[in-house]
């Protein structure tokens, strides 16, 4: 399996990192070894500025290529939350040199997911989710604010890549990204329900 990620998909988040709002989805990937469902996240040794990014995620249920936007919904049945852990200092250095981001984004345990739930239980055009850090709300997102909507993302990615059952698509983070510290407790809530808990562990 593989993880697709969309960058800069909320206007307020693009602005907080001084990035332009993209005219096409910004796509990058994480390998299977990035994926974790464990409740503890080891703080990587190669960064001094690990950030959280809480994102709504789609679990691909049906393999496909060149999928139309209209048919995109047939390719995912379940949604969940994920944290796109980012070594922000490493990423900034990559960006400054015009280099790719893999070492800042695709490292082991950099994609932490909740359980996935049937999408039929939700209004996909207006899902609300939020993240708390040690009990304080730090990020709030609503899918109505996505620049590129869920079905369009599936369509767009599938022009380049075969999406396979079991793949996960992280749809982008809202504003409010920030650093984590050792022993921080991060909790992701989907429509007010606690679905994802991470404890940041020792280096
Ligand atoms: Mg992200």
Boltz pocket constraint, residues with backbone or C-beta under 6 A from the ligand:
constraints:
  - pocket:
      binder: B
      contacts: [[A, 5], [A, 6], [A, 7], [A, 53], [A, 55], [A, 84], [A, 172], [A, 173]]
      max_distance: 6.0
